Every structure is written in C-alpha cells, then in structure tokens.
Amino acid sequence: MVVAKNRLIGIIGPTAAGKSALAMRLAAKLDAEIVICDSVQVYRGFDIGAVKPPATARRQVVHHLIDSVMAHENYSAGRYRDAARRVIADILARGRTALVVGGCGLYWRALLGHEWHDAPPGDPQLRAELACLSDAQLTQRLRKLDPQRATQVHPADRVRLLRAIEIVQVSGKARHELSRATGAPLSPRVIYLKPPRAELHRRIQVRTRDVLAAGLVAEVKALLASGCPPQVKPMQSIGYRQVVAYLQGELAEKELATRIIYATRQYAKRQITWFNKTRHDICIADNEEAVRC
C-alpha cells in the first residue's frame, strides 16, 4: 500500500501502540501536518498524563488541536468533528498531507461522517449528585434508565457511566434515540497499528512508569491548586483519575502505578474491539511496514 496516494491519512490503534512515533516518521516522509484525535490532548494544562508530543516534535511537525480547549469546557465529538474538518480542509487546500492520529474511537467515527450520538451538554449539578454513588450503584441506575447502553459500558468505566446517565436524565431519551449522521463522509487511507498483546502490555507498563517519573502527580497537584475541579472531564481520564484518588487518600502510593496500568490495559482492550470493526487499509504490528510503504 502506498499511503502517499491519498493526502488524508488516518493512524489509529490502542493507547501506547506507537501511533505518535509513526506519525512523526510519516510526516517527515510525506511533508505532512498532524491532526490529533485524542480526547485528553485537546485540553490545556493536561500534558504529562495525556502524553502530549514534546515541544521538539511540535517544532519539527505542525500539530493541530492540541491545547485547544480549557478543562471546564463542554467538549464533545461534535465540536471535535467541526474543528478537525476545518483544519483538514485548510491543510489539503495548501497542498499538504494531513495525518489524523489518535485512539479516540468516538471522535474518529464522528470525523469520518458516520452516525453518532447528538448528546446534550453536561449538567454540573447532576454530576455532583451522581458523584457520591459507587460504580455499582451507577451501573444499576443506568440499567434502569438505558438498558441497551448499560450492556455497552464496562461497570468500572465511571466516566462513561456518569455520562450515559446524564444523557438520559437531561434529554429524556436513551442514547440510541439521539443518533444522527455527521455530514459528508471522509475517505482517508487508514493505518491500524496493533502490536501483539504482550508487547502492548509491556509498552503500557513502561509508559505508566515514565509519566509518573516525569511528574504526573505534581501536574495534578498544580491543576487542583489552580482551581481545576476533580470532576471535570479530563481529570476523570486514566492516570489523572487515579492520581486524584491518591491525593485524596483513597489510594495508596504503592498501588498507584498498578491501578493506572490496569485501567490502561482495559481501555486498550476496548479500543482494539472498536477498531477491529473499523474500516482500515492496512493493519500492522509495528510501524516499520507503514514507513516502508
């Protein structure tokens, strides 16, 4: 496969698969710009835990949509789709190649123009009321409100449990009743990066140790001290959520890395399930094959 024949290229796959490294190598080869497809890297101030590309990489290759919103903003798949499509149109109009890189399946689906769910904005008061419930209680409530969605959300995925309940109680409709199309579909060349399970787990473990050593705990402390509430969406993401629990005395320091690794593995498993069903032009275990194409 010669990816350069299409100036819109997607690089998808689970977390820690090596997507960013592959994107940098292809960007140099194809004179491309990178458009992130990540639900945490869009937030300003969430750097270490989101594993944002370092400043050196961003000086070498233009990266779009990183640090584009504040933590308190209600950022959605719809907002991402609109912003990413504007950026992609500009890149292509300038005769350059656009690399869409990331592992957020919901954003990817919305960007391509597939059907997605036009959910209502968040309700901070409702979130505050739900925050005192355990994961088991949230799961039980979701089963009553939206049985179909309850079968799709992992009982330990607190972020999605909260959002699913919020959607029903704010809109009065189940999630599947809010689906709609997102405009003209895009047809990028798609590289699906899928390392072997053992290798992916090794990378997740290394990444977790690296972000903790790089100062993730200090970053979360600084965000909380600046007035960023622990209930905001990016603070509920993997890594940040566990550090908040540690800082609040709910999690022992010796358990922190293990909890992050476990949550990341579970997330990667869900990503792989999603992307296995997604159209792609090439599925590879490492990035050498794509660079050779």
C-alpha positions in Angstrom: 0.0 0.0 0.0 1.3 3.4 -0.9 -0.2 5.8 1.7 1.1 8.9 -0.1 -1.5 8.5 -2.9 -4.1 9.9 -0.5 -3.3 13.2 1.2 -5.7 12.4 4.1 -4.3 9.5 6.2 -5.5 8.1 9.5 -3.3 6.4 12.0 -5.5 4.6 14.6 -5.0 2.0 17.3 -4.9 1.4 21.0 -3.1 3.6 23.5 0.7 3.0 23.7 0.7 1.3 20.3 3.3 3.8 18.9 0.9 6.0 16.8 2.7 9.3 17.6 6.1 7.9 16.7 4.8 6.5 13.4 3.1 9.8 12.7 6.3 11.7 13.1 8.2 9.4 10.8 5.5 9.5 8.1 5.1 13.3 8.5 8.8 13.7 7.6 8.5 11.4 4.7 5.3 12.9 3.3 5.8 16.6 4.3 2.6 16.3 6.4 0.9 18.0 9.3 -0.7 16.1 12.2 -4.2 16.5 13.5 -4.7 14.8 16.8 -7.7 12.5 17.5 -7.4 12.4 21.3 -10.0 13.2 24.0 -7.4 14.5 26.5 -4.7 16.1 24.5 -7.2 18.8 23.4 -7.2 20.1 27.0 -4.8 22.8 28.0 -2.7 22.0 31.1 -3.1 18.2 30.8 0.3 17.4 29.4 2.1 14.6 31.2 -0.8 12.2 31.7 -2.1 12.9 28.2 1.4 12.0 26.8 1.3 15.1 24.5 4.1 15.2 21.8 7.1 17.1 23.2 7.9 20.6 22.2 10.7 19.3 20.0 8.3 17.2 18.0 5.9 20.1 17.6 8.6 22.3 16.3 9.5 19.7 13.7 6.0 19.0 12.6 2.9 21.1 12.9 0.4 19.6 15.3 -3.3 20.8 15.3 -5.9 20.8 18.1 -3.6 20.2 21.0 -4.4 22.6 23.9 -7.4 23.9 22.0 -9.9 24.0 24.9 -10.0 24.7 28.7 -10.7 22.0 31.2 -14.1 23.3 32.2 -15.4 23.5 28.6 -18.0 21.0 27.4 -16.0 19.4 24.6 -17.8 16.8 22.5 -17.4 14.6 19.5 -19.4 17.2 17.5 -17.1 20.0 18.5 -14.1 17.9 17.6 -15.5 16.9 14.3 -16.2 20.5 13.3 -12.7 21.7 14.4 -10.9 18.8 12.8 -12.7 19.1 9.5 -11.8 22.8 9.3 -8.2 22.1 10.0 -8.1 19.2 7.5 -9.7 21.3 4.8 -7.1 24.0 5.3 -4.2 21.5 5.2 -5.4 19.9 2.0 -6.1 23.3 0.4 -2.5 24.2 0.9 -1.4 21.1 -0.9 -0.1 19.3 2.1 -0.9 15.9 3.6 -3.0 15.6 6.8 -2.3 12.8 9.2 -5.1 12.2 11.7 -3.6 10.5 14.6 -5.2 9.0 17.8 -7.2 6.3 19.5 -10.4 8.0 20.4 -13.0 5.9 18.5 -15.9 8.2 19.1 -14.0 11.2 17.7 -12.8 9.1 14.8 -16.3 8.0 13.9 -17.7 11.5 14.1 -14.9 12.9 12.0 -15.5 10.3 9.2 -19.1 11.2 8.9 -20.6 8.1 10.4 -23.7 8.1 12.6 -23.0 9.3 16.1 -25.0 10.4 19.1 -26.0 14.1 19.4 -26.0 14.1 23.2 -26.9 17.1 25.3 -24.3 19.2 27.2 -23.2 18.3 30.7 -25.1 19.2 33.8 -22.7 20.1 36.6 -25.4 19.9 39.3 -26.5 16.4 38.2 -22.8 15.3 38.1 -22.3 16.5 41.6 -25.3 14.5 42.8 -24.1 11.3 41.0 -20.5 11.7 42.2 -21.4 10.2 45.6 -22.6 7.0 44.0 -20.4 3.9 43.7 -19.7 2.3 40.3 -22.1 -0.5 41.2 -24.8 2.0 42.0 -24.2 3.9 38.8 -24.4 0.7 36.8 -27.7 -0.3 38.5 -29.2 3.1 37.7 -28.0 3.0 34.1 -29.6 -0.4 33.7 -33.0 1.1 34.7 -32.6 4.2 32.5 -31.0 2.8 29.4 -30.6 -1.0 29.4 -29.1 -1.0 25.9 -26.3 1.4 26.8 -25.7 -0.4 30.1 -24.6 -3.5 28.1 -22.1 -1.4 26.3 -20.4 0.3 29.2 -17.9 -1.5 31.5 -19.1 -1.5 35.1 -15.8 0.1 36.2 -15.8 2.8 33.5 -17.0 5.6 35.7 -16.6 8.3 33.1 -18.9 6.6 30.6 -21.4 5.5 33.3 -21.8 9.1 34.5 -22.1 10.4 31.0 -24.7 7.8 30.0 -26.9 8.5 33.0 -26.5 12.2 32.4 -27.6 11.9 28.8 -30.8 10.1 29.7 -31.7 12.4 32.6 -31.0 15.6 30.8 -32.5 14.7 27.4 -35.2 12.3 28.5 -34.1 9.9 25.8 -31.8 6.8 25.6 -28.5 7.3 23.8 -29.5 5.3 20.7 -32.5 7.6 20.3 -30.2 10.6 19.8 -28.2 9.3 16.9 -27.7 11.2 13.7 -25.3 11.5 10.7 -22.4 14.0 10.7 -22.3 15.3 7.1 -20.4 14.2 4.0 -18.2 11.2 4.8 -14.4 11.4 4.6 -12.4 8.6 3.0 -8.9 8.6 4.3 -6.3 5.9 3.9 -6.2 4.2 7.3 -3.3 2.5 9.1 -4.3 0.4 12.1 -1.4 0.0 14.4 -2.0 -3.1 16.5 1.0 -4.6 18.4 0.9 -8.1 19.9 -0.9 -8.2 23.2 2.2 -8.9 25.3 4.2 -6.1 23.6 1.3 -3.7 24.1 1.1 -4.5 27.8 4.9 -4.0 28.1 4.6 -0.6 26.5 1.7 0.4 28.8 3.8 -0.5 31.8 6.8 1.4 30.6 4.6 4.4 29.7 3.0 4.4 33.1 6.3 4.4 34.9 7.6 7.2 32.6 4.6 9.6 33.2 4.9 9.1 36.9 8.6 9.7 36.8 8.0 12.8 34.6 5.9 14.4 37.3 2.2 13.4 36.8 1.4 13.7 40.5 2.9 17.2 40.6 1.0 18.1 37.5 -2.3 17.0 39.0 -1.5 18.9 42.3 -0.8 22.1 40.3 -4.1 21.7 38.3 -6.1 21.2 41.5 -4.3 24.2 43.2 -5.2 26.4 40.2 -8.9 25.7 40.8 -9.5 22.9 38.3 -12.2 20.7 39.9 -11.5 16.9 40.0 -15.0 16.4 38.4 -14.1 17.9 35.1 -13.9 15.6 32.1 -10.1 15.5 31.6 -9.5 15.0 35.3 -11.6 11.8 35.1 -9.4 10.3 32.4 -7.0 7.5 33.0 -4.0 8.5 35.1 -5.5 11.7 36.3 -8.4 10.0 38.0 -6.1 7.6 39.8 -3.7 10.4 40.9 -6.7 12.4 42.3 -7.8 9.3 44.3 -4.2 9.0 45.6 -4.1 12.7 46.6 -7.5 12.4 48.3 -6.2 9.4 50.4 -8.4 6.9 48.6 -5.5 5.1 47.0 -2.1 4.1 48.5 1.0 5.3 46.7 2.3 1.8 46.1 -1.0 1.0 44.3 -0.9 4.0 42.0 1.1 2.6 39.1 -0.7 -0.7 39.2 -4.1 0.9 39.1 -3.1 3.1 36.1 -1.7 0.1 34.3 -4.8 -2.0 34.8 -7.1 0.8 33.7 -5.0 1.5 30.7 -5.0 -2.2 29.7 -8.8 -2.3 30.0 -9.1 0.8 27.9 -6.7 -0.6 25.2 -8.8 -3.7 25.1 -12.0 -1.7 24.4 -10.1 0.3 21.7 -9.0 -2.8 20.0 -12.5 -4.2 20.0 -13.7 -0.9 18.4 -11.0 -0.6 15.8 -11.2 -4.3 14.8 -14.6 -3.4 13.4 -13.4 -0.1 11.8 -12.5 0.0 8.1 -8.8 0.2 7.6 -6.4 -0.3 4.6 -3.6 -1.9 6.5 -3.2 -3.5 9.9 0.4 -3.8 11.2 2.1 -4.9 14.4 4.8 -2.3 14.2 5.5 1.0 12.3 8.3 -0.2 10.1 5.9 -1.6 7.5 3.9 1.7 7.1 7.1 3.7 6.8 8.4 1.5 4.1 5.1 1.8 2.1 
